[in-house]
């Protein structure tokens, strides 16, 4: 097994992890580890809402989920020698859910499980909220990385296509400023839309690694939310980025600062219900 560079305690929220990750994008978030080019390593990931969704038969947790806490990302990982203008090549070697007995989640009796959610229109929504305005949830029992079956959708079995929904490098200060400018401009075209067209920086529940004090306060006011994909990668939700894939990411800061999370057991072509994949906590091996 490769060396684990980032470990997750499934009983603790993101700010209380031994080494906290982050849930916003900002160039000043310190790396949690560094690797040499060509290294093989493992990263552990919490599911994207930071464990707010429970393995039960009620969709109230989907209805009430606090979206200011997402996405929880593992990293950043610095790559020695990477400089702005470079292209970072990342091979996805393997990934999957935590095997039963290896972790103790607070929200489920097992680690080999996932969920799919339709988010309420007033809280996140999706592309079909006019047709499905209310929250719904399906729990999936995972058989390693082979199949998923749900007690809420009988007689259906999905083949696993595990992939990171979100992976990318840190933006530069200039790129971050451009994101905030253009997304503020988009929001201004319909500021009262439900769900919103975009999300501006928000200090509430921001987790920025080990940043503290005035540095944290400054960065939290600038840091970008994680919902959209952008030039650096980000929330791509591409099912084909599974084991055996090679990804190319532009580097904007020294060390590249690669982060990832939002692991999916399987997914169709996108997430039209906003949480349309089979979400899971788990691990990913990279090269």
Beta strands, then each sheet from edge to edge (+ up, - down):
strand 1: 3-6
strand 2: 33-35
strand 3: 41-45
strand 4: 73-79
strand 5: 87-97
strand 6: 113-118
strand 7: 136-143
strand 8: 147-150
strand 9: 157-159
strand 10: 163-169
strand 11: 229-230
strand 12: 233-234
strand 13: 246-250
strand 14: 258-264
strand 15: 274-279
strand 16: 282-286
sheet 1: 1+ 3+ 16- 5+ 13-
sheet 2: 2+ 4+ 14- 10+ 12- 11+
sheet 3: 9+ 8- 7+ 6- 15+
end
